[in-house]
Amino acid sequence: MAERHVSELLGAFFSRQGMVRAVRRAEAVVAWPRIVGPKLAGMAQARSLKDGVLFVDVSDSETAMHMALERPRILEAYERALGRREIRDVRFVAGRKGSSEDETNNREDPAQSDSSVAIDQEAWHALTSPLTEMALPDDLESMTIQVARALLAHRARAEAAGWRACPTCGAWSPNELGCDACLRYREQAHVRALSDQFMVMPETPASHLSEEEVSVARALAVEQLDAMLRRLLTQVLASPSLLPQLAVAARNRVALAEGIAAESVSDHDLMRLDPRVARALGRWGGELDAKEDGDA
């Protein structure tokens, strides 16, 4: 479907720009007309996705009450369409529908439409040029251009303000430790419980959680496995019997970081870890020592 092609295009570009969460939010908004159908899309317009809540603008409170009855069906449709539990709730905001119709039809160059934000023109053309070749319907192309413009403007403002990309999700944040959402997820018991399971079995299914929660759980598991590897490295010389534990921790760590099954981790994959881990496991000993001597 055209919408899926658009989401893949946005994802491929913005993931390289460190805006993974923004892409997911944009995908949910762009997909709204396809998810709910033309009748409901004519009554309400998706505006934003924040912490699993999709905010939808409607014209009045009566329409909001009517749309609220469709909430269960909308949530199920989103889960089927996106292939993940990204949206936990839908909140209808009365009094906003139709206020941005002129903006929706505005397609001028973003650098000229907002003099306060200098959007990266190279990034803009790299993203929008393929859209023309896709021959999308006018309304979908217009909406996608809006999303691209908003994301690039957000990035430009964030960089100018000295914000950094969250190490877990890529969202821009003034906190160098991570964005507010990821920091909040890190403290939730169910996310920590999943991270403990990932440490033992990286392939643990987690369809009951959102993709963002799963990403945080993976990041936590990687951090804990790194700490475990450091501890085991100091112990394995005195207790060689700990080598199997070191090997399992090393494979699980690579599996989580690379998004592959632990059984698929190869010796070459393990070379991405601290060279001391490889040496302790008895792999590439001479080659590794020779490389280090050459670097010295």
VOPAGU-2260 file (C-alpha; in pm, 1 decimal, decimal comma):
REM VOPAGU-2260
SITE   aa  ch    i         X         Y         Z
SITE  MET   A    0       0,0       0,0       0,0
SITE  ALA   A    1     114,0     358,9     -63,2
SITE  GLU   A    2     105,1     446,1     307,6
SITE  ARG   A    3     335,3     157,3     391,1
SITE  HIS   A    4     581,6     271,4     125,3
SITE  VAL   A    5     577,1     618,1     278,0
SITE  SER   A    6     642,9     487,1     628,6
SITE  GLU   A    7     935,0     280,3     499,6
SITE  LEU   A    8    1077,1     582,9     319,6
SITE  LEU   A    9    1046,6     803,9     627,1
SITE  GLY   A   10    1187,2     530,2     848,0
SITE  ALA   A   11    1487,8     464,5     626,5
SITE  PHE   A   12    1577,8     832,9     615,3
SITE  PHE   A   13    1504,7     948,7     967,4
SITE  SER   A   14    1651,2     642,8    1137,4
SITE  ARG   A   15    1982,4     756,4     992,7
SITE  GLN   A   16    1915,1    1103,0    1129,9
SITE  GLY   A   17    1853,6     980,3    1486,9
SITE  MET   A   18    1478,9    1040,7    1490,7
SITE  VAL   A   19    1336,7     692,7    1533,3
SITE  ARG   A   20    1061,2     788,9    1775,5
SITE  ALA   A   21     956,3    1082,7    1557,8
SITE  VAL   A   22     918,4     845,7    1263,2
SITE  ARG   A   23     690,9     617,0    1464,3
SITE  ARG   A   24     475,6     908,9    1572,4
SITE  ALA   A   25     459,4    1034,6    1214,4
SITE  GLU   A   26     362,1     691,1    1084,3
SITE  ALA   A   27      67,8     672,5    1324,8
SITE  VAL   A   28     -57,9    1015,8    1215,8
SITE  VAL   A   29     -10,9     956,0     842,4
SITE  ALA   A   30    -188,0     619,2     862,2
SITE  TRP   A   31    -501,0     763,7    1030,6
SITE  PRO   A   32    -721,0     795,9     715,8
SITE  ARG   A   33    -640,7     441,6     608,0
SITE  ILE   A   34    -694,6     301,2     957,8
SITE  VAL   A   35   -1036,6     455,1    1026,8
SITE  GLY   A   36   -1173,1     487,6     673,6
SITE  PRO   A   37   -1303,2     793,2     485,0
SITE  LYS   A   38   -1619,7     840,0     694,4
SITE  LEU   A   39   -1443,4     876,4    1030,9
SITE  ALA   A   40   -1144,3    1052,1     874,3
SITE  GLY   A   41   -1386,3    1320,7     757,1
SITE  MET   A   42   -1499,2    1375,2    1115,4
SITE  ALA   A   43   -1161,7    1370,0    1289,9
SITE  GLN   A   44    -795,1    1433,3    1215,9
SITE  ALA   A   45    -502,9    1266,4    1395,3
SITE  ARG   A   46    -262,4    1528,6    1529,7
SITE  SER   A   47      12,0    1361,9    1736,8
SITE  LEU   A   48     123,3    1051,8    1925,4
SITE  LYS   A   49     275,0    1094,1    2269,2
SITE  ASP   A   50     361,5     818,4    2518,4
SITE  GLY   A   51     130,3     574,8    2342,7
SITE  VAL   A   52    -167,4     813,7    2331,3
SITE  LEU   A   53    -291,3     925,2    1988,6
SITE  PHE   A   54    -444,1    1274,0    2002,9
SITE  VAL   A   55    -719,3    1331,4    1748,2
SITE  ASP   A   56    -883,2    1666,9    1671,7
SITE  VAL   A   57   -1260,6    1687,4    1629,2
SITE  SER   A   58   -1490,2    1984,1    1580,4
SITE  ASP   A   59   -1708,9    1955,8    1893,5
SITE  SER   A   60   -1777,7    1754,7    2210,2
SITE  GLU   A   61   -2067,6    1564,2    2051,7
SITE  THR   A   62   -1839,3    1434,3    1778,4
SITE  ALA   A   63   -1579,8    1346,6    2041,7
SITE  MET   A   64   -1835,9    1135,5    2229,9
SITE  HIS   A   65   -1937,6     960,1    1908,7
SITE  MET   A   66   -1576,7     889,0    1813,5
SITE  ALA   A   67   -1498,1     757,9    2162,6
SITE  LEU   A   68   -1735,5     468,3    2096,4
SITE  GLU   A   69   -1506,5     363,1    1812,3
SITE  ARG   A   70   -1194,9     359,9    2033,2
SITE  PRO   A   71   -1165,5     -24,3    2073,9
SITE  ARG   A   72   -1201,6     -81,1    1699,7
SITE  ILE   A   73    -948,2     191,6    1620,0
SITE  LEU   A   74    -690,7      47,2    1860,9
SITE  GLU   A   75    -731,1    -302,3    1712,6
SITE  ALA   A   76    -700,4    -164,9    1357,9
SITE  TYR   A   77    -380,6      21,6    1444,3
SITE  GLU   A   78    -223,7    -286,1    1600,3
SITE  ARG   A   79    -301,5    -489,9    1289,0
SITE  ALA   A   80    -178,2    -220,4    1050,8
SITE  LEU   A   81     144,8    -128,4    1229,4
SITE  GLY   A   82     226,4    -481,6    1341,0
SITE  ARG   A   83     297,2    -371,2    1695,2
SITE  ARG   A   84     124,3    -231,9    2001,0
SITE  GLU   A   85     232,8     124,2    1945,7
SITE  ILE   A   86     -91,9     298,8    2047,1
SITE  ARG   A   87    -242,8     233,3    2389,6
SITE  ASP   A   88    -523,4     488,3    2380,9
SITE  VAL   A   89    -694,9     744,8    2157,4
SITE  ARG   A   90    -792,4    1081,9    2299,6
SITE  PHE   A   91   -1034,4    1305,0    2109,2
SITE  VAL   A   92    -981,4    1681,2    2150,7
SITE  ALA   A   93   -1287,7    1894,1    2071,3
SITE  GLY   A   94   -1269,0    2233,8    1904,5
SITE  ARG   A   95    -958,8    2190,5    1685,8
SITE  LYS   A   96   -1071,3    2009,7    1370,4
SITE  GLY   A   97   -1040,9    2222,5    1059,2
SITE  SER   A   98    -814,1    2489,2    1206,1
SITE  SER   A   99    -514,8    2382,7     996,3
SITE  GLU   A  100    -675,0    2322,3     655,8
SITE  ASP   A  101    -475,6    2599,9     492,2
SITE  GLU   A  102    -153,6    2462,2     637,2
SITE  THR   A  103    -235,4    2115,7     501,1
SITE  ASN   A  104    -250,8    2253,2     147,2
SITE  ASN   A  105      69,2    2456,1     182,4
SITE  ARG   A  106     354,4    2297,1     -15,0
SITE  GLU   A  107     612,2    2574,1     -43,3
SITE  ASP   A  108     977,5    2516,7      36,4
SITE  PRO   A  109    1008,5    2481,0     415,7
SITE  ALA   A  110    1316,7    2700,7     433,7
SITE  GLN   A  111    1107,4    2988,0     300,0
SITE  SER   A  112     789,5    2904,0     493,1
SITE  ASP   A  113     956,9    2935,0     834,1
SITE  SER   A  114    1230,6    3194,8     851,6
SITE  SER   A  115    1305,0    3110,7    1214,9
SITE  VAL   A  116    1426,1    2758,2    1133,1
SITE  ALA   A  117    1701,7    2683,1     881,5
SITE  ILE   A  118    1608,8    2336,1     755,3
SITE  ASP   A  119    1887,0    2127,3     603,6
SITE  GLN   A  120    1815,4    2162,8     230,3
SITE  GLU   A  121    2022,3    1859,6     135,6
SITE  ALA   A  122    1823,3    1645,2     377,6
SITE  TRP   A  123    1497,0    1796,8     254,9
SITE  HIS   A  124    1564,2    1717,0    -110,7
SITE  ALA   A  125    1699,8    1369,8     -27,3
SITE  LEU   A  126    1370,1    1290,9     142,2
SITE  THR   A  127    1116,2    1458,3     -83,5
SITE  SER   A  128    1263,0    1378,6    -425,6
SITE  PRO   A  129    1166,1    1008,4    -409,7
SITE  LEU   A  130     812,1    1107,1    -304,0
SITE  THR   A  131     751,5    1263,3    -645,1
SITE  GLU   A  132     854,8     941,0    -817,9
SITE  MET   A  133     607,8     741,4    -604,7
SITE  ALA   A  134     310,6     928,6    -758,6
SITE  LEU   A  135     114,8     935,3    -434,5
SITE  PRO   A  136    -240,2    1070,3    -413,3
SITE  ASP   A  137    -236,5    1446,3    -360,3
SITE  ASP   A  138    -376,2    1435,2      -6,8
SITE  LEU   A  139    -128,5    1168,7     106,1
SITE  GLU   A  140     166,1    1347,0     -56,5
SITE  SER   A  141      65,8    1672,5     111,0
SITE  MET   A  142      38,5    1504,6     451,1
SITE  THR   A  143     371,9    1329,6     408,2
SITE  ILE   A  144     542,1    1657,3     311,1
SITE  GLN   A  145     398,3    1813,1     626,0
SITE  VAL   A  146     544,4    1531,4     834,3
SITE  ALA   A  147     886,0    1562,4     668,9
SITE  ARG   A  148     889,8    1938,9     715,1
SITE  ALA   A  149     789,4    1914,8    1080,7
SITE  LEU   A  150    1050,1    1649,5    1159,3
SITE  LEU   A  151    1334,2    1836,3     990,8
SITE  ALA   A  152    1231,6    2162,6    1158,9
SITE  HIS   A  153    1219,4    1987,1    1495,3
SITE  ARG   A  154    1565,8    1846,4    1442,6
SITE  ALA   A  155    1704,2    2185,2    1340,3
SITE  ARG   A  156    1559,3    2354,6    1648,1
SITE  ALA   A  157    1684,4    2076,0    1874,8
SITE  GLU   A  158    2037,5    2093,9    1737,6
SITE  ALA   A  159    2040,8    2471,5    1767,4
SITE  ALA   A  160    1933,3    2443,3    2131,6
SITE  GLY   A  161    2215,4    2199,8    2207,4
SITE  TRP   A  162    1989,2    1897,8    2255,9
SITE  ARG   A  163    2122,1    1547,1    2201,8
SITE  ALA   A  164    1975,4    1232,3    2053,0
SITE  CYS   A  165    1848,4     985,6    2312,5
SITE  PRO   A  166    2090,2     687,7    2315,9
SITE  THR   A  167    1795,3     446,1    2320,9
SITE  CYS   A  168    1538,2     579,6    2076,0
SITE  GLY   A  169    1707,2     869,0    1896,5
SITE  ALA   A  170    1453,5    1132,9    2004,9
SITE  TRP   A  171    1609,4    1473,8    2069,6
SITE  SER   A  172    1623,5    1573,2    2435,5
SITE  PRO   A  173    1790,8    1837,3    2655,8
SITE  ASN   A  174    1888,9    1556,2    2894,5
SITE  GLU   A  175    2210,9    1385,4    2785,2
SITE  LEU   A  176    2104,0    1068,3    2970,0
SITE  GLY   A  177    1801,9    1019,1    2744,6
SITE  CYS   A  178    1455,9    1149,0    2659,9
SITE  ASP   A  179    1183,4    1175,9    2922,5
SITE  ALA   A  180     987,9     879,5    2783,0
SITE  CYS   A  181    1282,5     639,1    2783,9
SITE  LEU   A  182    1392,8     749,5    3130,5
SITE  ARG   A  183    1039,4     690,3    3255,7
SITE  TYR   A  184    1018,4     347,0    3090,9
SITE  ARG   A  185    1347,7     248,7    3254,8
SITE  GLU   A  186    1183,1     278,5    3597,0
SITE  GLN   A  187     873,6      72,0    3515,5
SITE  ALA   A  188     862,3    -272,7    3671,9
SITE  HIS   A  189     731,8    -455,5    3364,7
SITE  VAL   A  190    1008,7    -308,5    3146,4
SITE  ARG   A  191    1275,8    -409,6    3398,2
SITE  ALA   A  192    1125,2    -757,6    3422,2
SITE  LEU   A  193    1146,7    -793,5    3044,7
SITE  SER   A  194    1509,4    -675,8    3046,4
SITE  ASP   A  195    1590,9    -953,3    3296,6
SITE  GLN   A  196    1431,4   -1206,3    3060,9
SITE  PHE   A  197    1622,2   -1064,8    2762,9
SITE  MET   A  198    1949,2   -1119,9    2948,5
SITE  VAL   A  199    1877,2   -1492,9    2962,8
SITE  MET   A  200    1682,4   -1533,5    2637,8
SITE  PRO   A  201    1719,2   -1248,8    2385,5
SITE  GLU   A  202    1437,8   -1395,9    2173,4
SITE  THR   A  203    1179,7   -1355,1    2452,6
SITE  PRO   A  204     846,3   -1254,3    2289,4
SITE  ALA   A  205     709,7    -920,6    2405,1
SITE  SER   A  206     407,3    -844,5    2188,1
SITE  HIS   A  207     217,2    -726,6    2497,4
SITE  LEU   A  208     442,0    -419,7    2521,9
SITE  SER   A  209     493,7    -124,9    2288,8
SITE  GLU   A  210     797,6    -116,5    2062,1
SITE  GLU   A  211     938,7     171,1    2266,0
SITE  GLU   A  212     910,6     -27,0    2590,6
SITE  VAL   A  213    1078,9    -324,5    2426,0
SITE  SER   A  214    1362,4    -101,9    2298,5
SITE  VAL   A  215    1423,8      31,5    2649,0
SITE  ALA   A  216    1416,1    -321,8    2792,5
SITE  ARG   A  217    1676,2    -430,4    2534,4
SITE  ALA   A  218    1896,1    -132,6    2618,4
SITE  LEU   A  219    1874,1    -214,0    2989,7
SITE  ALA   A  220    1962,1    -577,5    2922,0
SITE  VAL   A  221    2265,2    -472,3    2714,6
SITE  GLU   A  222    2385,5    -246,7    2997,0
SITE  GLN   A  223    2344,8    -525,8    3253,1
SITE  LEU   A  224    2521,7    -777,1    3030,5
SITE  ASP   A  225    2809,9    -532,4    2980,0
SITE  ALA   A  226    2842,0    -503,5    3358,0
SITE  MET   A  227    2830,1    -883,6    3388,3
SITE  LEU   A  228    3103,5    -923,9    3126,6
SITE  ARG   A  229    3326,8    -682,0    3315,3
SITE  ARG   A  230    3276,1    -875,2    3639,2
SITE  LEU   A  231    3335,4   -1212,7    3477,0
SITE  LEU   A  232    3652,6   -1090,0    3306,4
SITE  THR   A  233    3805,6   -1015,9    3645,0
SITE  GLN   A  234    3701,1   -1356,3    3780,6
SITE  VAL   A  235    3759,5   -1595,3    3492,9
SITE  LEU   A  236    4140,2   -1604,1    3527,5
SITE  ALA   A  237    4110,5   -1735,5    3881,2
SITE  SER   A  238    3805,3   -1952,2    3804,9
SITE  PRO   A  239    3814,6   -2097,2    3449,7
SITE  SER   A  240    3488,3   -2275,4    3531,5
SITE  LEU   A  241    3318,2   -1938,7    3470,9
SITE  LEU   A  242    3408,4   -1944,4    3100,9
SITE  PRO   A  243    3069,8   -2094,7    2997,3
SITE  GLN   A  244    2890,8   -1808,0    3175,5
SITE  LEU   A  245    3114,2   -1558,4    2999,0
SITE  ALA   A  246    3038,0   -1719,0    2662,5
SITE  VAL   A  247    2660,1   -1712,7    2718,3
SITE  ALA   A  248    2665,7   -1351,0    2837,8
SITE  ALA   A  249    2878,4   -1249,2    2538,3
SITE  ARG   A  250    2648,2   -1416,8    2285,5
SITE  ASN   A  251    2333,0   -1277,2    2445,5
SITE  ARG   A  252    2482,7    -930,4    2454,1
SITE  VAL   A  253    2565,6    -937,8    2081,7
SITE  ALA   A  254    2226,3   -1090,1    1998,4
SITE  LEU   A  255    2041,1    -808,0    2175,4
SITE  ALA   A  256    2255,0    -531,9    2029,6
SITE  GLU   A  257    2231,3    -668,2    1674,2
SITE  GLY   A  258    1870,0    -788,6    1691,8
SITE  ILE   A  259    1954,2   -1149,0    1601,3
SITE  ALA   A  260    1904,4   -1487,4    1767,7
SITE  ALA   A  261    2171,2   -1589,6    2017,9
SITE  GLU   A  262    2228,8   -1915,8    1831,7
SITE  SER   A  263    2306,5   -1715,5    1516,7
SITE  VAL   A  264    2589,8   -1518,7    1678,0
SITE  SER   A  265    2918,9   -1609,2    1509,3
SITE  ASP   A  266    3278,8   -1573,6    1620,3
SITE  HIS   A  267    3304,0   -1276,1    1384,7
SITE  ASP   A  268    3007,6   -1113,3    1562,5
SITE  LEU   A  269    3180,8   -1156,2    1899,2
SITE  MET   A  270    3477,1    -953,6    1771,2
SITE  ARG   A  271    3260,1    -642,9    1815,5
SITE  LEU   A  272    3289,0    -685,6    2191,4
SITE  ASP   A  273    3578,8    -587,2    2414,7
SITE  PRO   A  274    3884,4    -776,6    2274,7
SITE  ARG   A  275    3952,6    -904,9    2625,8
SITE  VAL   A  276    3631,1   -1106,9    2606,2
SITE  ALA   A  277    3749,5   -1274,2    2285,1
SITE  ARG   A  278    4087,5   -1347,4    2439,6
SITE  ALA   A  279    3930,6   -1494,9    2752,9
SITE  LEU   A  280    3712,1   -1720,5    2541,3
SITE  GLY   A  281    4023,7   -1844,6    2361,3
SITE  ARG   A  282    3925,8   -1704,7    2019,3
SITE  TRP   A  283    4163,9   -1538,8    1768,7
SITE  GLY   A  284    4436,5   -1524,4    2034,4
SITE  GLY   A  285    4742,2   -1492,1    1809,9
SITE  GLU   A  286    4565,5   -1273,9    1552,1
SITE  LEU   A  287    4431,1   -1040,1    1818,1
SITE  ASP   A  288    4764,9   -1009,9    1995,0
SITE  ALA   A  289    4939,7    -941,7    1663,6
SITE  LYS   A  290    4688,1    -667,9    1575,1
SITE  GLU   A  291    4729,5    -502,5    1913,5
SITE  ASP   A  292    5111,6    -517,5    1883,5
SITE  GLY   A  293    5089,0    -356,7    1539,7
SITE  ASP   A  294    4863,6     -79,2    1667,1
SITE  ALA   A  295    5103,4     -12,5    1952,8
